[in-house]
Amino acid sequence: MPPRLALRQITKIYPAVRANDAIDLTVEAGEIHAVLGENGAGKSTLMKIIYGVVRPDAGTVQWDGQDVQIANPAAARALGLGMVFQHFSLFDTLTVAENIALGLPTGTSLAELSTRIEHTARQYGLDVEPQRHVHTLSVGERQRVEIVRALLGKPRLLILDEPTSVLTPQAVSRLFEVLRRLAAEGCSILYISHKLDEIRTLCHRCTVMRAGRVTGVCDPRQETEASLARLMIGADLPVQQRQARPAGAVRLRVRGLDLAPAHPFATPLRGVDFTLHAGEILGVAGVSGNGQQELMGVLSGEDRRAAPEALLYEGQAVGRRSAAWRRAQGLAFVPEERLGRGAVPELSLARNLLLSHQGRQTVRHGWIRLGVVRDITADIIGRFHVKAAGPQALAGSLSGGNLQKYIVGREVVRQPRLLLIAQPTWGVDVGAAAQIRAELLALRDQGCAILLISEELDELLELSDRLVVMAKGRLSPPVAREQASREQIGQWMSGLWPDDAASAASARGARSAASAPAAPGAAHA
C-alpha cells in the first residue's frame, strides 16, 4: 500500500527565515511518527502546511499515493486529517461545544454535539465539560478540548503539536493508550514533542529537523535520551548542578486565604496557607484546574478580592494592592498563557518589553526611551538564544518555545525579589529548558523567592527546595524536596493528605528543615 502521507521537497520561505528547506517526510498507515527538533527548527510550519493553514512555496504533498493540494483546514479535514495546535485556536467567549461546532456543518445541534463530546471525553479518559466557557479553562483544560475536538472527526491522520506539554503523568498515560489504539485501527499519527522519554516510549520512527532541514531519521526505541538530544541540538545537554543553601527571611506569607469563585466554573480557594523564603523555590504540583490559576491571579494582583492581611509581602499587607504596585516592589510574573497574557502577538518584542519594564531605565519624564528598550530586548534575545529577526520582530511570529524563552528572559533580567512562574518550560526544547532551569536556580541563589507552578513532576523535583500540592482549591502541607516521593505527590494530587493536626506538624518540620543551615559541601545534581 502507498504511504498515508508523503512530503517531497517541501520548502517555505519567510522574509527573515527559510522555515522549511526541501523537506522529505513519509508516514505509513498506522504509524506513530515523531518529528523532533529545537524551537524554531520548522516543525510547526511543516505541520501547518500539511493541515492547509500555510501554503508551501515549493514541493508536493501526496495522500494515499495521490498528489493533493490542501488549500485550507476544511479541505484537510475532508481528507481525514485532524490537528491539535500548540497554540490553541479557541474563542474565549464561547463555550467548549460552541467552539467545536465552528468546524462542523451549519445546523449542527449543540445538544447532540455536547453528548458526543461527553462520550468521546469519557471514552478517552479526558475530562471536558461542553457547557463551560473557554475563558474559565486553564491551559491544561484547553488542551484537552483541542484533543477531543480532533478525535471527534475520527481522523485517518492525526497531527499532535506538543499535546502533553501541560498534562499530568496520569493523563499522558491515558493519552498514549488512546494513540496506540488509534494506530492499531489504522490511524497515522504525527507526534511533535520535546519530551524525549515520550518519543522513545510511544513512537515507531522519528524524523529529526534542525534549522529547517531534515538531519536524520531513526528508530527512537533504539536510541537513548542523550543520543536523541545530540541528534536534535548537535551537542550534549548541560548537567545541572544544584547547590544546597539555607533559606533566607520570609519574603511572602499567605495566611488563611479564602476566595469565592469569580465565575461559575472557577475553583474557590479554601484556607490556603504557606510561606516563601528569599533564596527558595517553592514548587506547586497538581492537576490543572484545581485552583492554580486563581492562586496566581491573587498573588500577581490581577485579582484583588483577597483580604489585605491574607497576603504579606515582606511583612506588608498587600491583598488589595494593584499588579503595577507589586511589580514596582520587585514582583515578576510569567503566566501559563504565552499569547494574550504573557505577550501581545501583534506587538514587537521591544514593545512587549514594556509590559513589565516601566521603570526609570525605560521611561523617563513620561517619554519611552526607545533606544534603551531596543538594547534590553536585543540582550534578552542574545542571552536566551531566542530565534527572532530582532527586537522589532512581532511576538506572534515566533515559535512557541522561542516566545516562552523571551517572556522568561524578560522577567529574569529585571532581577526580581519575588518571581511567580507557571509552566516555565511548556513547549520548550530540551536545550532551552535546561537553560531556563539554570536561570531559575541562579535567581534563587541570588536571593530571589520563586513560586513555581508546573505539571512536570520531574521539573518540580529538580528545581524545588520544598513542594506543596494543590487540589480542589486547597494546599497540602509542604514537604522537603529530599523527602518527596512520586507516590506521595500522586496521592496528594487527589486531595488525600494528613488531617489538619498532622499537616501543622509536618509544616513546622518542613519550615525548620528549610531554615536549617546546609551541611558543608552538600550538593545535588
C-alpha positions as CSV (number, residue, x, y, z in Angstrom):
1,M,0.0,0.0,0.0
2,P,1.2,3.6,-0.6
3,P,2.1,5.6,2.4
4,R,-0.7,7.6,4.1
5,L,1.3,10.8,3.7
6,A,4.4,11.6,1.7
7,L,6.1,15.1,1.5
8,R,8.6,15.7,-1.2
9,Q,11.0,18.7,-1.2
10,I,8.6,20.9,0.8
11,T,10.0,24.5,1.0
12,K,8.6,27.5,2.8
13,I,10.5,30.9,2.9
14,Y,9.5,33.9,5.0
15,P,11.2,37.3,4.7
16,A,13.6,36.7,7.6
17,V,14.0,32.9,7.6
18,R,13.8,29.7,5.5
19,A,11.4,27.8,7.7
20,N,11.4,24.6,5.6
21,D,14.2,23.7,3.2
22,A,13.4,20.8,0.8
23,I,11.8,18.6,3.5
24,D,11.0,14.9,2.7
25,L,8.8,13.0,5.1
26,T,6.9,9.7,4.8
27,V,4.2,8.5,7.2
28,E,2.8,5.0,6.9
29,A,-0.7,3.8,7.8
30,G,-1.0,3.0,11.5
31,E,2.4,4.5,12.2
32,I,3.2,6.9,15.1
33,H,5.9,9.1,13.7
34,A,7.7,11.7,15.8
35,V,9.1,15.0,14.5
36,L,11.9,16.2,16.7
37,G,13.8,19.5,16.6
38,E,14.8,22.6,18.5
39,N,12.5,25.6,18.9
40,G,12.4,27.3,15.5
41,A,13.5,24.2,13.6
42,G,10.5,24.4,11.3
43,K,8.3,21.7,12.8
44,S,5.2,23.7,13.4
45,T,5.4,25.4,9.9
46,L,5.6,21.9,8.3
47,M,2.6,20.7,10.3
48,K,0.6,23.8,9.2
49,I,1.5,23.1,5.6
50,I,0.2,19.5,5.9
51,Y,-3.1,20.8,7.5
52,G,-3.6,23.6,5.0
53,V,-3.0,26.6,7.2
54,V,0.1,27.6,5.3
55,R,0.8,27.1,1.5
56,P,4.3,25.8,0.6
57,D,6.5,27.7,-1.8
58,A,7.7,24.5,-3.5
59,G,7.3,20.7,-3.2
60,T,4.5,18.2,-3.3
61,V,2.1,16.6,-0.9
62,Q,0.8,13.0,-1.5
63,W,-2.1,11.5,0.3
64,D,-2.6,7.7,-0.2
65,G,-0.2,7.9,-3.2
66,Q,-2.0,10.7,-5.0
67,D,-0.8,14.3,-5.3
68,V,-3.1,16.7,-3.4
69,Q,-3.2,20.4,-2.8
70,I,-4.6,21.1,0.7
71,A,-6.0,24.7,0.3
72,N,-7.3,25.1,3.9
73,P,-8.1,23.2,7.1
74,A,-11.6,22.4,5.8
75,A,-10.0,20.6,2.9
76,A,-7.6,18.8,5.2
77,R,-10.5,17.6,7.4
78,A,-12.4,16.4,4.4
79,L,-9.4,14.2,3.5
80,G,-9.3,12.8,7.0
81,L,-6.7,15.0,8.8
82,G,-7.0,16.3,12.3
83,M,-4.7,18.6,14.2
84,V,-4.1,19.7,17.8
85,F,-2.2,23.0,17.6
86,Q,0.4,24.0,20.2
87,H,-1.2,27.5,20.4
88,F,-4.9,26.8,20.9
89,S,-7.5,28.1,18.4
90,L,-10.3,28.6,20.8
91,F,-12.6,31.7,21.3
92,D,-12.6,32.7,24.9
93,T,-16.2,34.0,25.0
94,L,-17.7,30.8,23.5
95,T,-18.4,27.5,25.3
96,V,-16.5,24.3,24.6
97,A,-19.4,23.0,22.5
98,E,-19.8,26.2,20.5
99,N,-16.0,26.3,19.7
100,I,-16.1,22.7,18.4
101,A,-19.3,23.5,16.4
102,L,-17.5,26.2,14.4
103,G,-15.7,23.5,12.4
104,L,-18.8,21.4,11.8
105,P,-21.6,21.8,9.2
106,T,-24.1,24.6,9.7
107,G,-27.1,23.5,11.7
108,T,-25.3,21.0,13.9
109,S,-27.3,20.5,17.1
110,L,-25.4,21.8,20.1
111,A,-27.3,19.4,22.4
112,E,-26.3,16.4,20.3
113,L,-22.8,17.7,19.9
114,S,-22.5,18.1,23.7
115,T,-23.5,14.5,24.1
116,R,-20.8,13.4,21.6
117,I,-18.2,15.5,23.3
118,E,-19.0,13.9,26.7
119,H,-19.0,10.4,25.2
120,T,-15.6,10.9,23.4
121,A,-14.1,12.5,26.5
122,R,-15.2,9.6,28.7
123,Q,-14.0,7.1,26.1
124,Y,-10.5,8.5,26.0
125,G,-10.3,9.5,29.7
126,L,-10.2,13.2,29.1
127,D,-12.2,15.5,31.5
128,V,-14.1,18.0,29.3
129,E,-17.3,20.0,30.2
130,P,-19.1,21.1,27.0
131,Q,-21.0,23.9,28.6
132,R,-18.0,25.7,30.1
133,H,-16.8,29.0,28.6
134,V,-13.2,28.8,27.3
135,H,-12.1,31.8,29.3
136,T,-12.8,29.8,32.5
137,L,-10.4,27.0,31.5
138,S,-6.8,26.5,32.5
139,V,-4.2,25.8,29.8
140,G,-4.3,22.1,30.6
141,E,-8.1,22.0,30.3
142,R,-8.0,23.9,26.9
143,Q,-5.5,21.3,25.6
144,R,-8.0,18.5,26.5
145,V,-10.7,20.4,24.5
146,E,-8.4,20.6,21.4
147,I,-7.6,16.9,21.7
148,V,-11.3,15.9,22.0
149,R,-12.2,18.2,19.1
150,A,-9.6,16.4,16.9
151,L,-10.8,13.0,18.0
152,L,-14.4,13.8,17.2
153,G,-13.6,13.8,13.5
154,K,-12.3,10.2,13.5
155,P,-9.2,11.2,11.6
156,R,-7.1,8.9,9.4
157,L,-4.0,11.1,10.2
158,L,-3.8,13.0,13.5
159,I,-1.2,15.7,14.0
160,L,-0.3,16.5,17.6
161,D,1.9,19.5,18.3
162,E,3.2,19.3,21.9
163,P,0.0,17.5,23.1
164,T,1.3,16.6,26.6
165,S,3.0,19.9,27.5
166,V,0.5,20.6,30.3
167,L,-1.0,17.2,31.0
168,T,-0.3,15.3,34.2
169,P,1.6,12.0,34.1
170,Q,-1.7,10.1,34.6
171,A,-3.4,12.0,31.7
172,V,-0.3,11.4,29.5
173,S,-0.5,7.6,30.1
174,R,-4.2,7.6,29.2
175,L,-3.5,9.6,26.0
176,F,-0.8,7.2,25.0
177,E,-3.3,4.3,25.4
178,V,-5.7,6.2,23.1
179,L,-3.0,6.9,20.5
180,R,-1.8,3.3,20.4
181,R,-5.4,2.2,20.0
182,L,-5.9,4.6,17.1
183,A,-2.7,3.4,15.4
184,A,-3.8,-0.2,15.8
185,E,-7.0,0.8,14.0
186,G,-5.0,2.2,11.1
187,C,-4.9,5.9,12.0
188,S,-1.5,7.5,11.4
189,I,-0.1,9.9,13.9
190,L,2.4,12.7,13.6
191,Y,3.7,13.5,17.0
192,I,5.7,16.7,17.7
193,S,7.2,16.8,21.2
194,H,10.4,17.9,23.0
195,K,9.9,15.2,25.6
196,L,12.5,12.6,24.6
197,D,11.2,9.9,27.0
198,E,7.7,10.2,25.4
199,I,9.1,9.8,21.9
200,R,11.2,6.7,22.9
201,T,8.1,5.2,24.6
202,L,5.5,5.9,22.1
203,C,6.8,6.4,18.5
204,H,7.8,3.9,15.8
205,R,10.0,6.3,13.8
206,C,11.5,9.8,14.3
207,T,12.4,12.5,11.8
208,V,14.9,15.0,13.2
209,M,14.9,18.6,12.0
210,R,17.5,21.3,12.5
211,A,17.3,24.9,11.0
212,G,14.5,23.9,8.6
213,R,16.2,20.8,7.2
214,V,15.9,17.1,7.9
215,T,19.1,15.9,9.5
216,G,18.2,12.2,10.1
217,V,15.6,9.6,10.5
218,C,15.9,7.0,13.3
219,D,14.0,4.4,15.4
220,P,13.7,6.2,18.7
221,R,13.2,2.9,20.5
222,Q,16.8,2.1,19.7
223,E,18.1,5.4,20.9
224,T,18.8,6.9,24.4
225,E,17.6,10.3,25.5
226,A,21.2,11.5,25.3
227,S,21.6,10.3,21.7
228,L,18.3,11.9,20.7
229,A,19.3,15.2,22.3
230,R,22.6,15.1,20.3
231,L,20.7,14.5,17.1
232,M,18.4,17.4,17.9
233,I,20.8,20.1,19.1
234,G,24.1,18.8,17.9
235,A,25.6,18.7,21.4
236,D,25.3,17.0,24.8
237,L,22.9,18.6,27.3
238,P,24.5,20.5,30.2
239,V,24.4,18.9,33.6
240,Q,22.6,20.9,36.2
241,Q,24.5,21.4,39.5
242,R,22.2,22.4,42.3
243,Q,23.9,23.7,45.4
244,A,22.0,23.3,48.7
245,R,21.7,26.5,50.7
246,P,19.8,27.8,53.7
247,A,16.6,29.7,53.2
248,G,16.5,33.4,53.9
249,A,13.9,35.7,55.5
250,V,10.3,35.2,54.8
251,R,9.5,37.1,51.5
252,L,5.8,36.1,51.1
253,R,3.4,34.8,53.6
254,V,-0.1,33.7,52.7
255,R,-2.4,33.2,55.7
256,G,-5.9,31.6,55.6
257,L,-6.6,32.8,52.1
258,D,-10.2,32.1,51.2
259,L,-11.6,33.3,47.8
260,A,-15.0,32.8,46.4
261,P,-15.2,31.8,42.7
262,A,-15.1,34.7,40.3
263,H,-17.4,32.8,37.8
264,P,-19.5,29.6,38.0
265,F,-16.6,27.4,36.8
266,A,-13.8,28.9,38.9
267,T,-12.2,26.9,41.8
268,P,-12.7,28.5,45.2
269,L,-9.6,28.8,47.3
270,R,-10.0,27.5,50.8
271,G,-7.7,28.1,53.7
272,V,-4.5,28.5,51.6
273,D,-1.6,28.9,53.9
274,F,2.1,28.9,53.1
275,T,5.4,30.9,53.4
276,L,8.0,31.5,50.8
277,H,11.6,32.5,51.8
278,A,14.2,34.5,50.0
279,G,16.6,32.2,48.1
280,E,14.0,29.4,48.0
281,I,12.0,27.7,45.2
282,L,8.6,26.5,46.4
283,G,7.1,24.1,43.8
284,V,3.3,23.7,43.4
285,A,2.2,20.4,41.9
286,G,-1.3,19.4,40.9
287,V,-3.7,18.6,38.1
288,S,-4.6,21.7,36.0
289,G,-7.8,23.4,37.1
290,N,-7.5,22.8,40.8
291,G,-7.0,26.5,41.8
292,Q,-3.6,27.2,40.4
293,Q,-4.9,29.8,38.0
294,E,-6.9,31.5,40.8
295,L,-3.9,31.5,43.2
296,M,-1.7,33.1,40.6
297,G,-4.3,35.8,39.9
298,V,-4.4,36.7,43.6
299,L,-0.7,36.7,44.1
300,S,0.1,38.7,40.9
301,G,-2.5,41.4,41.7
302,E,-4.8,40.6,38.8
303,D,-7.5,39.6,41.4
304,R,-7.6,42.0,44.3
305,R,-10.5,40.4,46.2
306,A,-8.3,38.9,48.9
307,A,-8.4,40.3,52.4
308,P,-5.4,42.7,52.8
309,E,-3.9,40.7,55.7
310,A,-4.2,37.4,53.8
311,L,-1.1,38.3,51.7
312,L,2.0,39.7,53.4
313,Y,4.9,40.7,51.1
314,E,8.0,41.4,53.2
315,G,5.7,41.9,56.2
316,Q,3.4,44.4,54.4
317,A,-0.3,43.6,53.8
318,V,-0.8,43.7,50.0
319,G,-4.1,41.8,49.4
320,R,-5.7,44.8,47.7
321,R,-2.6,46.3,46.0
322,S,-2.5,46.5,42.2
323,A,-0.4,44.5,39.9
324,A,1.5,47.6,38.9
325,W,2.3,48.4,42.5
326,R,3.5,44.9,43.2
327,R,5.8,45.0,40.1
328,A,7.3,48.3,41.3
329,Q,8.1,46.5,44.6
330,G,10.1,43.8,42.8
331,L,7.5,41.2,41.8
332,A,7.8,39.4,38.4
333,F,5.2,37.2,36.8
334,V,5.3,34.6,34.0
335,P,1.7,33.4,33.3
336,E,1.0,30.0,31.8
337,E,-0.7,31.5,28.7
338,R,2.0,32.9,26.4
339,L,-0.1,34.6,23.8
340,G,-2.6,37.2,25.0
341,R,-1.4,37.4,28.6
342,G,2.4,36.8,28.5
343,A,2.8,38.7,25.3
344,V,0.7,40.7,22.8
345,P,1.1,38.9,19.4
346,E,0.6,42.0,17.3
347,L,3.3,44.0,19.0
348,S,7.1,43.7,18.5
349,L,9.3,42.1,21.1
350,A,10.6,45.6,22.0
351,R,7.1,46.9,22.7
352,N,6.2,43.7,24.6
353,L,9.2,44.5,26.9
354,L,7.2,47.5,28.2
355,L,4.6,45.2,29.7
356,S,6.9,44.6,32.6
357,H,9.8,47.1,32.2
358,Q,8.3,50.5,33.1
359,G,10.9,51.9,35.5
360,R,13.2,54.9,35.1
361,Q,15.5,52.8,32.8
362,T,12.9,52.6,30.0
363,V,10.5,55.5,30.8
364,R,11.7,58.9,31.9
365,H,9.6,62.1,32.4
366,G,6.8,60.3,30.5
367,W,8.9,59.5,27.5
368,I,9.7,56.0,26.3
369,R,13.5,55.6,25.8
370,L,13.2,53.6,22.6
371,G,16.9,53.0,22.2
372,V,17.2,51.6,25.7
373,V,14.1,49.4,25.1
374,R,15.7,48.0,21.9
375,D,19.0,47.4,23.6
376,I,17.4,45.4,26.5
377,T,15.4,43.4,24.1
378,A,18.4,42.6,22.0
379,D,20.3,41.5,25.1
380,I,17.4,39.1,26.0
381,I,17.4,37.7,22.5
382,G,21.1,37.0,22.7
383,R,21.3,35.7,26.2
384,F,18.4,33.4,25.9
385,H,19.2,32.3,22.3
386,V,15.8,33.5,21.0
387,K,15.4,32.8,17.3
388,A,13.9,36.0,16.1
389,A,14.6,38.6,13.4
390,G,15.5,41.2,16.0
391,P,13.8,43.5,18.6
392,Q,11.2,44.6,16.0
393,A,10.0,41.1,15.2
394,L,6.4,40.6,16.1
395,A,5.8,38.3,19.1
396,G,3.2,36.3,17.1
397,S,5.9,35.5,14.5
398,L,8.0,33.5,17.0
399,S,7.6,29.7,17.6
400,G,6.0,28.8,20.9
401,G,9.3,27.8,22.5
402,N,11.1,30.9,21.4
403,L,8.4,33.2,22.7
404,Q,8.5,31.3,26.0
405,K,12.3,31.9,26.2
406,Y,11.7,35.6,25.5
407,I,9.0,36.0,28.2
408,V,11.0,34.2,30.8
409,G,14.1,36.2,29.9
410,R,12.1,39.5,30.1
411,E,11.2,38.8,33.7
412,V,14.6,37.3,34.7
413,V,16.6,40.3,33.6
414,R,14.6,42.5,36.0
415,Q,16.3,40.8,38.9
416,P,13.1,40.4,40.8
417,R,12.8,39.9,44.5
418,L,9.7,37.6,44.0
419,L,9.0,35.6,40.9
420,L,5.7,33.9,40.2
421,I,6.1,31.5,37.2
422,A,3.7,28.9,35.7
423,Q,4.7,26.1,33.3
424,P,8.2,27.6,32.6
425,T,9.3,25.1,30.0
426,W,5.9,24.4,28.2
427,G,6.7,23.6,24.6
428,V,10.4,24.4,25.0
429,D,13.1,22.1,23.6
430,V,15.4,20.2,26.0
431,G,18.4,22.5,25.4
432,A,16.3,25.7,26.1
433,A,14.5,24.0,29.0
434,A,17.9,23.3,30.6
435,Q,18.9,26.9,30.2
436,I,15.6,28.2,31.7
437,R,16.0,25.9,34.7
438,A,19.6,27.1,35.2
439,E,18.4,30.7,35.1
440,L,15.8,30.0,37.8
441,L,18.4,28.3,40.0
442,A,20.7,31.3,39.5
443,L,17.9,33.7,40.5
444,R,17.3,31.6,43.6
445,D,21.0,31.6,44.5
446,Q,20.9,35.4,44.3
447,G,18.2,35.6,46.9
448,C,15.0,35.7,44.8
449,A,12.0,33.9,46.2
450,I,10.3,31.8,43.5
451,L,6.9,30.2,43.4
452,L,6.9,27.6,40.6
453,I,3.7,26.0,39.3
454,S,4.3,23.1,37.0
455,E,2.7,19.9,35.8
456,E,6.1,18.5,35.1
457,L,6.8,16.5,38.2
458,D,10.5,15.9,37.1
459,E,10.9,19.6,36.8
460,L,9.5,20.3,40.3
461,L,11.7,17.6,41.8
462,E,14.8,19.1,40.0
463,L,14.2,22.7,41.0
464,S,12.2,22.9,44.2
465,D,13.5,23.3,47.7
466,R,10.1,22.4,49.1
467,L,6.9,21.1,47.4
468,V,3.2,21.5,48.0
469,V,0.3,20.1,46.1
470,M,-2.9,21.9,45.1
471,A,-6.1,20.0,44.9
472,K,-9.7,21.3,44.9
473,G,-8.6,24.8,45.9
474,R,-6.6,23.6,48.9
475,L,-2.9,23.4,49.5
476,S,-1.2,20.4,51.1
477,P,1.4,20.7,53.8
478,P,4.9,21.4,52.5
479,V,7.4,18.6,52.1
480,A,11.2,19.0,51.7
481,R,12.4,18.0,48.2
482,E,14.7,15.3,49.6
483,Q,11.7,13.7,51.3
484,A,9.2,13.9,48.5
485,S,8.3,10.8,46.5
486,R,6.3,10.4,43.3
487,E,3.9,8.1,45.1
488,Q,3.2,10.7,47.8
489,I,2.8,13.6,45.4
490,G,0.5,11.5,43.2
491,Q,-1.7,10.6,46.2
492,W,-1.9,14.2,47.4
493,M,-3.0,15.3,43.9
494,S,-6.3,13.6,44.8
495,G,-6.6,15.8,47.9
496,L,-5.6,12.9,50.2
497,W,-3.1,14.3,52.7
498,P,-2.9,14.2,56.5
499,D,-5.5,15.9,58.7
500,D,-5.0,19.4,60.0
501,A,-3.1,18.4,63.1
502,A,-0.7,16.3,61.2
503,S,-0.4,18.9,58.5
504,A,0.5,21.6,61.0
505,A,3.3,19.3,62.5
506,S,4.6,18.5,59.0
507,A,4.6,22.2,58.0
508,R,6.6,23.1,61.1
509,G,9.1,20.4,60.4
510,A,9.5,21.4,56.8
511,R,10.0,25.0,57.7
512,S,12.6,24.1,60.2
513,A,14.4,21.9,57.7
514,A,14.2,24.7,55.1
515,S,15.7,27.2,57.5
516,A,18.5,24.9,58.8
517,P,22.0,25.6,57.5
518,A,23.1,23.2,54.8
519,A,25.8,20.7,55.5
520,P,29.2,21.8,54.2
521,G,29.8,20.7,50.7
522,A,26.2,19.5,50.3
523,A,25.2,19.4,46.6
524,H,22.6,17.8,44.4
525,A,23.0,17.0,40.8
